[in-house]
């Protein structure tokens, strides 16, 4: 998986990394048992502090999407093996409705975030 970060974005770097892993899992690009790059390697390739990567990995671990194992590194957990198709269908419905109503993507995102609280 190719990670990209935008240092000028308002979102913290660790959050950008976490979001990319979450999205890849939801899309099925990453599946249970797959390893992520070692923290040091990823930090070096992205030219960020090691603690930035470790914070992202720890957040994903706390959510249950990642297992951190000594000697094995960061591995996508079994929880990530869920079938996300129903969620994708629901999101497609929300997007279609949002477009039909002429809502800005930011408005739709805000409504989704509020509904998830």
Backbone as numpy.savetxt, mean C-alpha at the origin, in Angstrom:
# Nx Ny Nz CAx CAy CAz Cx Cy Cz
9.00 -5.84 -7.50 8.16 -4.66 -7.50 9.04 -3.43 -7.50
8.66 -2.47 -8.29 9.39 -1.21 -8.39 8.73 -0.18 -7.48
9.49 0.34 -6.55 8.99 1.36 -5.65 9.41 2.73 -6.15
8.50 3.69 -6.01 8.81 5.07 -6.38 8.31 5.98 -5.27
9.12 6.97 -4.97 8.70 7.95 -3.97 8.87 9.34 -4.55
8.09 10.25 -4.02 8.16 11.64 -4.45 8.49 12.48 -3.22
9.77 12.88 -3.10 10.17 13.67 -1.93 9.43 15.00 -1.80
8.87 15.51 -2.91 8.18 16.79 -2.85 6.70 16.64 -2.52
6.20 15.41 -2.45 4.79 15.18 -2.13 4.53 15.49 -0.66
3.32 15.91 -0.33 3.00 16.22 1.07 2.92 14.96 1.94
2.68 13.81 1.33 2.59 12.56 2.08 3.98 12.11 2.51
4.15 11.69 3.77 5.46 11.23 4.23 5.98 10.06 3.38
7.29 9.94 3.28 7.90 8.92 2.45 7.49 7.51 2.88
7.47 7.26 4.21 7.10 5.93 4.67 5.66 5.60 4.28
4.78 6.60 4.29 3.39 6.39 3.92 3.26 6.10 2.42
4.10 6.74 1.62 4.10 6.46 0.19 4.49 5.01 -0.07
5.51 4.53 0.64 5.93 3.14 0.47 4.84 2.18 0.92
4.26 2.42 2.07 3.19 1.57 2.59 2.02 1.50 1.61
1.64 2.65 1.08 0.51 2.70 0.15 0.80 1.89 -1.11
2.03 1.92 -1.58 2.37 1.16 -2.78 2.26 -0.34 -2.53
2.69 -0.79 -1.37 2.58 -2.21 -1.04 1.11 -2.60 -0.90
0.32 -1.78 -0.19 -1.11 -2.07 -0.03 -1.79 -2.19 -1.38
-1.51 -1.26 -2.27 -2.12 -1.27 -3.60 -1.71 -2.50 -4.39
-0.43 -2.86 -4.31 0.06 -4.03 -5.04 -0.61 -5.31 -4.53
-0.83 -5.39 -3.22 -1.51 -6.55 -2.65 -2.96 -6.59 -3.13
-3.64 -5.45 -3.09 -5.04 -5.39 -3.50 -5.21 -5.71 -4.98
-4.25 -5.30 -5.81 -4.31 -5.59 -7.24 -3.92 -7.03 -7.56
-3.27 -7.69 -6.61 -2.80 -9.05 -6.85 -1.39 -9.10 -7.41
-0.71 -7.96 -7.46 0.67 -7.94 -7.94 1.63 -8.56 -6.93
1.27 -8.51 -5.66 2.04 -9.17 -4.60 1.12 -10.18 -3.94
1.63 -11.37 -3.71 0.80 -12.39 -3.08 1.50 -12.96 -1.86
0.75 -13.73 -1.09 1.25 -14.31 0.15 2.53 -15.09 -0.10
3.51 -14.86 0.78 4.78 -15.56 0.68 5.86 -14.83 -0.09
5.48 -13.81 -0.84 6.49 -13.07 -1.61 7.30 -12.18 -0.67
8.57 -12.08 -0.97 9.46 -11.25 -0.16 9.59 -9.86 -0.74
9.67 -8.90 0.15 9.98 -7.53 -0.25 11.49 -7.34 -0.10
12.03 -6.33 -0.73 13.47 -6.10 -0.59 13.86 -5.86 0.86
15.07 -6.24 1.18 15.61 -5.96 2.52 15.57 -4.46 2.75
15.32 -4.07 3.98 15.20 -2.65 4.31 16.40 -1.84 3.87
17.59 -2.35 4.13 18.81 -1.61 3.75 18.91 -1.46 2.23
18.59 -2.53 1.52 18.67 -2.48 0.05 17.67 -1.48 -0.52
16.44 -1.52 -0.01 15.42 -0.60 -0.51 15.76 0.84 -0.16
16.21 1.06 1.06 16.60 2.41 1.46 17.72 2.94 0.57
18.70 2.08 0.28 19.80 2.49 -0.60 19.34 2.81 -2.00
18.46 1.98 -2.56 18.02 2.21 -3.94 17.14 3.45 -4.05
16.38 3.75 -2.99 15.52 4.94 -3.01 16.21 6.18 -2.48
17.41 5.99 -1.95 18.18 7.07 -1.35 17.41 7.74 -0.21
16.87 6.90 0.68 16.18 7.39 1.86 16.81 6.73 3.09
16.47 7.25 4.25 16.97 6.70 5.49 16.38 5.31 5.73
17.17 4.41 6.28 16.72 3.05 6.58 15.47 3.07 7.46
15.40 4.00 8.39 14.26 4.06 9.30 12.96 4.39 8.58
13.05 5.07 7.45 11.87 5.37 6.64 11.27 4.06 6.13
12.11 3.19 5.59 11.64 1.90 5.07 11.14 1.02 6.22
11.88 1.00 7.31 11.47 0.17 8.45 10.13 0.63 9.02
9.88 1.93 9.03 8.59 2.45 9.51 7.46 1.96 8.61
7.69 2.01 7.30 6.67 1.51 6.36 6.43 0.02 6.59
7.49 -0.76 6.73 7.36 -2.20 6.96 6.64 -2.47 8.29
6.95 -1.70 9.31 6.30 -1.91 10.61 4.81 -1.58 10.55
4.45 -0.52 9.84 3.04 -0.18 9.68 2.29 -1.31 8.96
2.90 -1.85 7.93 2.29 -2.95 7.18 2.20 -4.21 8.05
3.18 -4.42 8.89 3.14 -5.54 9.83 1.99 -5.36 10.81
1.85 -4.14 11.33 0.79 -3.86 12.29 -0.60 -4.05 11.67
-0.71 -3.84 10.37 -1.98 -4.04 9.66 -2.21 -5.51 9.32
-1.18 -6.32 9.48 -1.31 -7.75 9.18 -1.00 -8.12 7.75
-0.51 -7.17 6.95 -0.19 -7.48 5.56 1.22 -7.99 5.36
2.05 -7.83 6.37 3.46 -8.17 6.24 3.93 -8.90 7.49
4.79 -9.87 7.29 5.44 -10.55 8.41 6.91 -10.20 8.35
7.45 -9.80 9.48 8.88 -9.50 9.56 9.53 -10.64 10.30
10.44 -11.34 9.63 11.08 -12.51 10.21 12.59 -12.36 10.16
13.22 -12.65 11.27 14.68 -12.61 11.30 15.23 -13.62 10.32
16.18 -13.19 9.52 16.81 -14.08 8.56 16.02 -14.29 7.29
14.74 -13.97 7.31 13.91 -14.15 6.11 13.44 -12.81 5.56
13.43 -11.79 6.40 13.07 -10.46 5.94 11.58 -10.20 5.96
11.14 -9.31 5.10 9.74 -8.89 5.01 9.03 -9.75 3.99
7.97 -10.43 4.46 7.24 -11.37 3.61 5.76 -11.01 3.65
5.12 -11.03 2.49 3.69 -10.76 2.43 2.96 -11.88 3.18
2.06 -11.52 4.07 1.38 -12.49 4.94 0.26 -13.23 4.22
-0.23 -14.26 4.86 -1.36 -15.03 4.32 -2.63 -14.18 4.23
-2.74 -13.21 5.11 -3.91 -12.32 5.08 -4.04 -11.63 3.72
-2.92 -11.42 3.07 -2.93 -10.75 1.78 -3.54 -11.63 0.68
-3.78 -12.90 0.97 -4.32 -13.82 -0.03 -5.83 -13.68 -0.19
-6.43 -12.71 0.45 -7.88 -12.52 0.34 -8.29 -12.25 -1.09
-9.52 -12.56 -1.38 -10.09 -12.28 -2.70 -10.64 -10.85 -2.68
-10.00 -9.98 -3.42 -10.39 -8.56 -3.43 -11.38 -8.23 -4.54
-11.83 -9.23 -5.29 -12.74 -8.94 -6.40 -14.02 -8.22 -5.98
-14.67 -8.62 -4.87 -15.87 -7.88 -4.47 -15.58 -6.40 -4.17
-14.43 -6.14 -3.59 -14.06 -4.76 -3.31 -13.81 -3.99 -4.60
-13.13 -4.62 -5.55 -12.88 -3.96 -6.83 -14.21 -3.62 -7.53
-15.18 -4.55 -7.46 -16.48 -4.30 -8.08 -17.20 -3.14 -7.41
-17.14 -3.08 -6.08 -17.79 -2.00 -5.35 -17.13 -0.66 -5.68
-15.81 -0.66 -5.77 -15.09 0.58 -6.10 -15.44 1.03 -7.52
-15.55 0.10 -8.44 -15.92 0.45 -9.81 -17.31 1.10 -9.84
-18.21 0.62 -9.00 -19.55 1.21 -8.91 -19.47 2.63 -8.36
-18.66 2.81 -7.32 -18.49 4.15 -6.74 -17.90 5.11 -7.76
-16.89 4.65 -8.49 -16.25 5.51 -9.50 -17.24 5.88 -10.59
-18.01 4.91 -11.07 -19.00 5.19 -12.11 -20.04 6.19 -11.63
-20.52 6.01 -10.42 -21.51 6.93 -9.85 -20.92 8.32 -9.67
-19.70 8.38 -9.19 -19.02 9.66 -8.98 -18.87 10.41 -10.31
-18.49 9.68 -11.34 -18.34 10.33 -12.66 -19.68 10.80 -13.20
-20.71 9.98 -13.02 -22.04 10.34 -13.50 -22.53 11.61 -12.81
-22.19 11.77 -11.53 -22.59 12.96 -10.77 -21.66 14.16 -11.01
-20.55 13.91 -11.71 -19.61 14.99 -11.99 -18.77 15.41 -10.81
-18.57 14.50 -9.85 -17.76 14.83 -8.67 -16.28 14.79 -9.00
-15.54 15.65 -8.36 -14.08 15.64 -8.48 -13.54 14.42 -7.74
-12.44 13.84 -8.23 -11.85 12.70 -7.54 -11.55 12.98 -6.06
-11.15 14.20 -5.75 -10.85 14.56 -4.37 -12.09 14.49 -3.48
-13.23 14.86 -4.04 -14.49 14.80 -3.30 -14.86 13.34 -3.03
-14.73 12.51 -4.04 -15.02 11.08 -3.88 -14.09 10.46 -2.85
-12.81 10.80 -2.91 -11.85 10.28 -1.93 -12.21 10.72 -0.52
-12.59 11.97 -0.38 -12.97 12.49 0.94 -14.19 11.75 1.48
-15.16 11.49 0.61 -16.35 10.76 1.04 -16.00 9.33 1.46
-15.12 8.68 0.71 -14.69 7.33 1.06 -13.94 7.31 2.39
-13.04 8.26 2.56 -12.29 8.33 3.81 -13.21 8.53 5.00
-14.20 9.38 4.83 -15.15 9.64 5.91 -15.97 8.38 6.21
-16.35 7.66 5.18 -17.15 6.43 5.38 -16.33 5.34 6.07
-15.03 5.34 5.90 -14.18 4.32 6.50 -13.83 4.60 7.95
-14.16 5.76 8.44 -13.84 6.10 9.84 -14.76 5.46 10.80
